[in-house]
Amino acid sequence: MSDSEYDVVVIGGGSTGTAVARDCAMRGLRTILLERDDIASASVGTCAGMISSGLKYRGEPEIMKMCSLEVVYLNRIARHIIMKNPILAPILDLSVAASDGEIIDAYSEHAEEREVPPMNFITPEATLEIEPMVSPDVIAGVYYEEFFIDPFRLCLLQALDARNYGANIRTYCEVIRFETLKNEVQGVVFYNRITGTTEIVSTKLVVNAAGPWAHKLARLSGADLDLRLNKGAHVIFDRRIVNVGITAKAIDGRWIYLFPHENTTLLGTTALDTWEDPDTLVASLDEIEYLLQSIETVIPSIREARIIRTMAGIRPLVPEWNVPEDKVTRGYQVIDHDNGMISFTGGKLVMCRHMAEAVTNLVCKKLGSKVKCTTHKKPLPGNEADVDIETLSKEYGVKMHALERMRARRGTEMKKILEMTKVNPEWKTTICTCEPIIEAEIRYSIREEFPQTLNDLRRRLRLGTGPCQGTFCTYKAAAILSEELNLEGDDFLVDILDFRAERWKGIRPSMRGEQLAQEELAQGMYSCVGNLDQSDVDYDLKPWEEGI
Ligand SMILES: Cc1cc2nc3c(=O)[nH]c(=O)nc-3n(C[C@H](O)[C@H](O)[C@H](O)COP(=O)(O)OP(=O)(O)OC[C@H]3O[C@@H](n4cnc5c(N)ncnc54)[C@H](O)[C@@H]3O)c2cc1C
């Protein structure tokens, strides 16, 4: 077979597509993944990263059971990028306490297999001791634990592992057309956004994992696909403002949450049927206010905390009609269009491995392969063993704080990065102080993880996602990127502008009071010091960037 002939073309580099590429490659299928942007650049990058016990879906016991088992598998294959968070639901109203009995039973049924304690009622005193920011009017609390994964790293590790098993992973390649013969897809035509050229590959099957764009891809192949698109937004605070995750009921009775997440805190999420364009999505003022007002009922001082940005994404739900959003199944469907393309609707991050197994089983059946799935058994890169950062800190002379964060991204792989500092000790310099990230890790990522832009580095390393939102690391990281990738002057500037525009997209909806003036100052640094408002840079502004 040549480099342009495949068994399977996977479209989409989100959680679903990367999981499918990994499974197909592990079963020995010739696989190529085509992603029009970067890995994890769409819906999955806007999610909370909760690999949930499925508590919210207790009306669907088979989904709860599946989620619980997937948590067990993910803890087996990717535990280095997983955190366990305690969660507290403060109760201020007796009627809520009564309805919580049912939730407690549902959660606790599978708690043991996930190695978490059963859900429990606790006293108001214990509630306030765990989280003093909770309203003094609290009458009880419900305590439980859930797992969270770094969604960006999960997708990247799935893609890298697929590549280790022989898959071809192509980012910045947008599928624009299908070649068909007697209504059967035989070839996939894509536009390479880096080189500006069009390429074609032939394939036996296509797996359409394009999330909220899946219906458009299906249509391109001549098939019909319905989705129920559902918008969700998050508000992000500059640090871990609560000790534990907090949940509360919103004005419409939906559960919302405030979760410590990496070095920040996430407040989310909304759930709105939407007809907005997923490419230009931003959180609305209404969504921000809905979330703040809801969490304020249990954390009265929430508005004193500093919001650094917002993010919004779209859930590609199963197209159920005549049901309110909250009642739409969070399960998924595999749809065989009988034209060489198989699509997904629905699903969640936590289910991505399960979804991949289901579709790869179908692909194997169609291609006559009997190889069994092993994605739940084999570790993802970096999860091979434990890492002792105290010993590494002494051996390489890098601060524990930086190593702790590096371990959360890399697991065992961090030793390769630290080895680089033996030859180049200056690469121990901290480039992003919020996270923190040292220079060696940035260089390692550029060499091994195929980033093309600063935004790609952000997704791989959390570069620029902390309180300063890239104000102090953008230039330094851009200089390293341009040296490693041999970028020309204009490419360098455009990439910085692109990175700032992406940050601005999330910052702008959350701007209030004093922060407006502070943001002016940050923008001024780029315009004046960096001369980034120069007019001779050839840069097409997207609609949401026009205010920069
Ligand atoms: C606000 C919010 C919070 C959420 N929280 C959670 C949570 O805590 N836990 C959980 O389990 N789930 C959560 N979810 C759901 C979860 O994020 C999604 O179900 C999941 O990420 C969907 O992944 P995906 O790979 O199917 O889609 P995406 O991540 O959208 O990936 C699809 C990819 O296809 C690519 N693509 C599109 N068109 C083309 C083309 N023509 N050519 C090439 N590539 C193309 C896109 O660029 C994109 O990268 C949340 C969702 C939202 C919106």
The ligand as a Gaussian input file, in Angstrom:
#p B3LYP/6-31G(d) Opt

LIG

0 1
 C      -19.429000      23.265000      27.995000
 C      -19.238000      21.788000      27.857000
 C      -18.847000      21.039000      28.958000
 C      -18.663000      19.666000      28.827000
 N      -18.204000      18.958000      29.907000
 C      -17.987000      17.627000      29.783000
 C      -17.443000      16.902000      30.864000
 O      -17.106000      17.476000      31.908000
 N      -17.282000      15.566000      30.716000
 C      -17.608000      14.916000      29.556000
 O      -17.464000      13.697000      29.507000
 N      -18.095000      15.593000      28.490000
 C      -18.282000      16.934000      28.583000
 N      -18.754000      17.635000      27.513000
 C      -19.069000      16.920000      26.261000
 C      -17.810000      16.696000      25.464000
 O      -16.978000      17.822000      25.462000
 C      -18.153000      16.355000      24.014000
 O      -19.119000      15.363000      23.980000
 C      -16.933000      15.848000      23.301000
 O      -15.855000      16.693000      23.539000
 C      -17.145000      15.784000      21.825000
 O      -15.901000      15.430000      21.253000
 P      -15.769000      15.199000      19.721000
 O      -14.427000      14.653000      19.460000
 O      -16.923000      14.381000      19.277000
 O      -15.967000      16.659000      19.098000
 P      -14.919000      17.866000      18.907000
 O      -14.034000      18.024000      20.067000
 O      -15.729000      19.038000      18.485000
 O      -14.037000      17.356000      17.684000
 C      -14.499000      17.369000      16.362000
 C      -13.333000      17.776000      15.483000
 O      -13.680000      17.650000      14.109000
 C      -12.949000      18.635000      13.404000
 N      -13.539000      18.878000      12.089000
 C      -14.742000      19.431000      11.803000
 N      -14.905000      19.507000      10.465000
 C      -13.797000      18.998000       9.894000
 C      -13.363000      18.822000       8.553000
 N      -14.115000      19.204000       7.510000
 N      -12.144000      18.254000       8.316000
 C      -11.349000      17.870000       9.343000
 N      -11.708000      18.029000      10.639000
 C      -12.915000      18.584000      10.910000
 C      -13.051000      19.861000      14.315000
 O      -12.043000      20.821000      14.034000
 C      -12.907000      19.227000      15.695000
 O      -11.596000      19.288000      16.191000
 C      -18.920000      19.027000      27.597000
 C      -19.293000      19.783000      26.486000
 C      -19.444000      21.147000      26.598000
 C      -19.804000      21.957000      25.386000

